[in-house]
Amino acid sequence: MLTLSLPVAASAMPRGRFQLRFESLFNQGRGLAFPCDERGEVELDTLSERARSNYLYARAVVGREFATPAVVLGDDDQVF
């Protein structure tokens, strides 16, 4: 299983469903979000092929197309 770990103050976030969000640097309100744990670890084995491809792409272009990802409490109402 491949994972990406990011430093996050887990105690500062409530327990629940988390997302790792990559926000677009050029299109406000656009970006990609992936399910993760409170530490920002994404289980690649659980993603579809398309989602895994998007995740790996987003990681590769951080700083060029996407901002540094952030771990946030998931919001099912927001489409990202």
N, CA, C and O atoms as a DFTB+ gen file, in Angstrom:
320 C
 N C O
     1  1       0.840      -1.174       0.000
     2  2       0.000       0.000       0.000
     3  2       0.886       1.240       0.000
     4  3       1.794       1.357       0.823
     5  1       0.624       2.168      -0.925
     6  2       1.354       3.417      -1.018
     7  2       0.570       4.503      -0.312
     8  3      -0.649       4.597      -0.460
     9  1       1.274       5.329       0.461
    10  2       0.607       6.437       1.140
    11  2       1.479       7.678       1.074
    12  3       2.688       7.593       0.854
    13  1       0.862       8.816       1.263
    14  2       1.552      10.089       1.360
    15  2       1.250      10.650       2.732
    16  3       0.084      10.787       3.103
    17  1       2.275      10.973       3.486
    18  2       2.069      11.524       4.820
    19  2       2.394      13.012       4.818
    20  3       3.407      13.440       4.265
    21  1       1.532      13.781       5.436
    22  2       1.748      15.208       5.608
    23  2       1.641      15.540       7.081
    24  3       0.789      14.979       7.769
    25  1       2.479      16.437       7.592
    26  2       2.358      16.811       8.998
    27  2       1.075      17.577       9.241
    28  3       0.810      18.591       8.596
    29  1       0.282      17.084      10.179
    30  2      -0.996      17.710      10.508
    31  2      -1.206      17.612      12.005
    32  3      -0.915      16.578      12.607
    33  1      -1.705      18.671      12.611
    34  2      -2.041      18.632      14.025
    35  2      -3.379      17.926      14.164
    36  3      -4.428      18.570      14.158
    37  1      -3.347      16.599      14.289
    38  2      -4.576      15.807      14.335
    39  2      -5.465      16.191      15.510
    40  3      -6.690      16.117      15.407
    41  1      -4.870      16.597      16.614
    42  2      -5.674      16.950      17.777
    43  2      -6.499      18.207      17.539
    44  3      -7.481      18.446      18.242
    45  1      -6.106      19.020      16.546
    46  2      -6.825      20.253      16.259
    47  2      -8.054      20.008      15.386
    48  3      -8.880      20.905      15.218
    49  1      -8.181      18.812      14.833
    50  2      -9.300      18.510      13.956
    51  2     -10.217      17.489      14.611
    52  3      -9.745      16.543      15.240
    53  1     -11.505      17.673      14.469
    54  2     -12.427      16.696      15.035
    55  2     -12.334      15.373      14.288
    56  3     -11.976      15.338      13.110
    57  1     -12.655      14.298      14.977
    58  2     -12.668      12.977      14.335
    59  2     -13.783      12.934      13.306
    60  3     -14.836      13.542      13.500
    61  1     -13.561      12.231      12.234
    62  2     -14.587      12.106      11.204
    63  2     -13.965      11.749       9.880
    64  3     -12.882      11.168       9.816
    65  1     -14.655      12.099       8.843
    66  2     -14.203      11.793       7.501
    67  2     -13.325      12.932       6.998
    68  3     -13.747      14.088       6.960
    69  1     -12.103      12.590       6.614
    70  2     -11.147      13.605       6.175
    71  2     -10.914      13.524       4.674
    72  3     -11.114      12.482       4.049
    73  1     -10.486      14.649       4.112
    74  2     -10.126      14.718       2.701
    75  2      -8.785      15.420       2.568
    76  3      -8.471      16.343       3.319
    77  1      -8.006      14.968       1.603
    78  2      -6.778      15.654       1.221
    79  2      -7.147      16.477      -0.004
    80  3      -7.467      15.922      -1.055
    81  1      -7.102      17.804       0.128
    82  2      -7.552      18.688      -0.952
    83  2      -6.386      19.413      -1.604
    84  3      -5.521      19.987      -0.942
    85  1      -6.401      19.362      -2.923
    86  2      -5.443      20.082      -3.751
    87  2      -6.246      21.172      -4.451
    88  3      -7.051      20.869      -5.332
    89  1      -6.046      22.430      -4.077
    90  2      -6.797      23.523      -4.692
    91  2      -6.023      24.085      -5.878
    92  3      -4.801      24.227      -5.827
    93  1      -6.751      24.404      -6.948
    94  2      -6.148      24.960      -8.154
    95  2      -5.515      26.314      -7.855
    96  3      -6.065      27.119      -7.103
    97  1      -4.362      26.550      -8.450
    98  2      -3.711      27.859      -8.312
    99  2      -4.307      28.889      -9.263
   100  3      -4.104      30.091      -9.087
   101  1      -5.051      28.419     -10.282
   102  2      -5.524      29.316     -11.327
   103  2      -7.037      29.469     -11.398
   104  3      -7.530      30.491     -11.875
   105  1      -7.772      28.485     -10.940
   106  2      -9.232      28.523     -11.007
   107  2      -9.811      28.428      -9.608
   108  3      -9.918      27.338      -9.046
   109  1     -10.184      29.573      -9.045
   110  2     -10.708      29.617      -7.684
   111  2     -11.926      28.701      -7.554
   112  3     -12.818      28.715      -8.403
   113  1     -11.953      27.913      -6.489
   114  2     -13.060      27.006      -6.231
   115  2     -12.921      25.665      -6.918
   116  3     -13.774      24.793      -6.749
   117  1     -11.861      25.485      -7.690
   118  2     -11.631      24.218      -8.387
   119  2     -10.469      23.482      -7.737
   120  3      -9.600      24.098      -7.120
   121  1     -10.458      22.186      -7.876
   122  2      -9.376      21.393      -7.330
   123  2      -9.747      19.930      -7.296
   124  3     -10.723      19.513      -7.919
   125  1      -8.977      19.156      -6.574
   126  2      -9.207      17.727      -6.424
   127  2      -9.191      17.380      -4.944
   128  3      -8.452      17.984      -4.167
   129  1     -10.005      16.408      -4.554
   130  2     -10.053      15.968      -3.162
   131  2     -10.084      14.448      -3.127
   132  3     -10.719      13.805      -3.963
   133  1      -9.385      13.883      -2.141
   134  2      -9.281      12.434      -2.008
   135  2      -9.496      12.040      -0.555
   136  3      -9.059      12.757       0.345
   137  1     -10.161      10.913      -0.306
   138  2     -10.358      10.467       1.079
   139  2      -9.013      10.137       1.715
   140  3      -8.133       9.559       1.078
   141  1      -8.873      10.512       2.975
   142  2      -7.626      10.235       3.693
   143  2      -7.930      10.094       5.181
   144  3      -9.070      10.256       5.615
   145  1      -6.888       9.788       5.953
   146  2      -7.056       9.765       7.404
   147  2      -6.646      11.130       7.963
   148  3      -6.307      12.035       7.201
   149  1      -6.676      11.276       9.268
   150  2      -6.390      12.570       9.893
   151  2      -4.949      13.032       9.693
   152  3      -4.637      14.200       9.923
   153  1      -4.060      12.117       9.263
   154  2      -2.664      12.473       9.006
   155  2      -2.407      12.786       7.533
   156  3      -1.276      13.094       7.157
   157  1      -3.451      12.712       6.691
   158  2      -3.282      13.003       5.279
   159  2      -2.828      11.816       4.454
   160  3      -2.382      11.979       3.318
   161  1      -2.939      10.626       5.016
   162  2      -2.517       9.431       4.293
   163  2      -3.667       8.919       3.421
   164  3      -4.763       8.644       3.910
   165  1      -3.396       8.801       2.141
   166  2      -4.373       8.317       1.168
   167  2      -4.037       6.862       0.847
   168  3      -2.898       6.548       0.501
   169  1      -5.017       5.982       0.960
   170  2      -4.803       4.575       0.613
   171  2      -5.056       4.410      -0.881
   172  3      -6.201       4.350      -1.328
   173  1      -3.977       4.340      -1.638
   174  2      -4.094       4.264      -3.090
   175  2      -4.833       3.021      -3.549
   176  3      -5.493       3.040      -4.588
   177  1      -4.731       1.940      -2.785
   178  2      -5.399       0.690      -3.161
   179  2      -6.920       0.809      -3.153
   180  3      -7.605       0.010      -3.792
   181  1      -7.451       1.790      -2.443
   182  2      -8.914       1.936      -2.364
   183  2      -9.468       2.876      -3.428
   184  3     -10.684       2.960      -3.600
   185  1      -8.598       3.583      -4.142
   186  2      -9.039       4.523      -5.165
   187  2      -9.293       3.808      -6.484
   188  3      -8.666       2.791      -6.783
   189  1     -10.215       4.348      -7.267
   190  2     -10.415       3.822      -8.621
   191  2      -9.176       4.168      -9.448
   192  3      -8.342       4.970      -9.029
   193  1      -9.069       3.563     -10.609
   194  2      -7.914       3.838     -11.467
   195  2      -7.844       5.318     -11.847
   196  3      -6.769       5.919     -11.851
   197  1      -9.006       5.896     -12.167
   198  2      -9.048       7.311     -12.540
   199  2      -8.666       8.205     -11.361
   200  3      -7.886       9.144     -11.521
   201  1      -9.213       7.918     -10.177
   202  2      -8.893       8.722      -8.992
   203  2      -7.413       8.592      -8.638
   204  3      -6.776       9.578      -8.268
   205  1      -6.865       7.388      -8.748
   206  2      -5.441       7.179      -8.458
   207  2      -4.584       7.982      -9.436
   208  3      -3.593       8.596      -9.039
   209  1      -4.965       7.976     -10.703
   210  2      -4.236       8.736     -11.709
   211  2      -4.303      10.238     -11.404
   212  3      -3.293      10.936     -11.493
   213  1      -5.498      10.736     -11.045
   214  2      -5.652      12.154     -10.691
   215  2      -4.836      12.518      -9.455
   216  3      -4.229      13.588      -9.399
   217  1      -4.822      11.628      -8.469
   218  2      -4.060      11.869      -7.232
   219  2      -2.563      11.981      -7.535
   220  3      -1.897      12.910      -7.079
   221  1      -2.051      11.035      -8.301
   222  2      -0.619      11.052      -8.629
   223  2      -0.268      12.278      -9.472
   224  3       0.802      12.863      -9.308
   225  1      -1.168      12.663     -10.368
   226  2      -0.950      13.878     -11.162
   227  2      -0.917      15.109     -10.262
   228  3      -0.015      15.940     -10.370
   229  1      -1.899      15.224      -9.376
   230  2      -1.968      16.390      -8.477
   231  2      -0.702      16.506      -7.640
   232  3      -0.170      17.602      -7.464
   233  1      -0.219      15.383      -7.126
   234  2       1.032      15.406      -6.342
   235  2       2.201      15.894      -7.181
   236  3       3.064      16.625      -6.693
   237  1       2.227      15.482      -8.459
   238  2       3.357      15.818      -9.328
   239  2       3.397      17.295      -9.712
   240  3       4.464      17.822     -10.028
   241  1       2.245      17.966      -9.687
   242  2       2.208      19.360     -10.147
   243  2       1.922      20.356      -9.024
   244  3       1.499      21.481      -9.291
   245  1       2.147      19.958      -7.784
   246  2       2.010      20.888      -6.656
   247  2       3.004      22.031      -6.869
   248  3       4.184      21.810      -7.139
   249  1       2.503      23.240      -6.742
   250  2       3.335      24.422      -6.945
   251  2       3.277      24.955      -8.366
   252  3       3.660      26.097      -8.618
   253  1       2.796      24.131      -9.303
   254  2       2.665      24.575     -10.694
   255  2       1.203      24.709     -11.101
   256  3       0.832      25.670     -11.776
   257  1       0.365      23.747     -10.693
   258  2      -1.064      23.808     -11.005
   259  2      -1.938      23.776      -9.758
   260  3      -3.038      24.329      -9.744
   261  1      -1.433      23.116      -8.698
   262  2      -2.186      22.996      -7.450
   263  2      -1.367      23.512      -6.283
   264  3      -0.139      23.429      -6.276
   265  1      -2.073      24.046      -5.294
   266  2      -1.429      24.477      -4.051
   267  2      -1.038      23.251      -3.231
   268  3      -1.494      22.141      -3.508
   269  1      -0.206      23.452      -2.237
   270  2       0.146      22.375      -1.323
   271  2      -1.140      21.810      -0.732
   272  3      -1.996      22.571      -0.280
   273  1      -1.288      20.487      -0.728
   274  2      -2.547      19.909      -0.249
   275  2      -2.780      20.164       1.232
   276  3      -1.840      20.325       2.010
   277  1      -4.048      20.198       1.598
   278  2      -4.448      20.409       2.989
   279  2      -5.391      19.292       3.411
   280  3      -6.229      18.844       2.628
   281  1      -5.248      18.850       4.650
   282  2      -6.166      17.864       5.223
   283  2      -7.308      18.634       5.860
   284  3      -7.094      19.489       6.720
   285  1      -8.530      18.321       5.426
   286  2      -9.706      19.004       5.956
   287  2     -10.769      17.976       6.309
   288  3     -10.778      16.861       5.787
   289  1     -11.656      18.369       7.197
   290  2     -12.792      17.520       7.510
   291  2     -13.682      17.496       6.284
   292  3     -14.047      18.551       5.766
   293  1     -14.035      16.318       5.814
   294  2     -14.797      16.172       4.580
   295  2     -16.131      16.870       4.633
   296  3     -16.785      16.916       5.674
   297  1     -16.529      17.412       3.502
   298  2     -17.814      18.086       3.350
   299  2     -18.513      17.447       2.159
   300  3     -18.190      17.752       1.011
   301  1     -19.480      16.552       2.430
   302  2     -20.157      15.820       1.369
   303  2     -20.955      16.724       0.456
   304  3     -21.257      16.337      -0.673
   305  1     -21.309      17.926       0.910
   306  2     -22.113      18.841       0.103
   307  2     -21.269      19.594      -0.922
   308  3     -21.805      20.096      -1.910
   309  1     -19.969      19.679      -0.703
   310  2     -19.118      20.434      -1.610
   311  2     -18.516      19.504      -2.642
   312  3     -17.814      18.553      -2.300
   313  1     -18.791      19.780      -3.902
   314  2     -18.183      19.016      -4.988
   315  2     -16.889      19.700      -5.339
   316  3     -16.862      20.906      -5.582
   317  1     -15.823      18.943      -5.366
   318  2     -14.497      19.513      -5.593
   319  2     -13.884      18.892      -6.805
   320  3     -12.761      19.234      -7.173
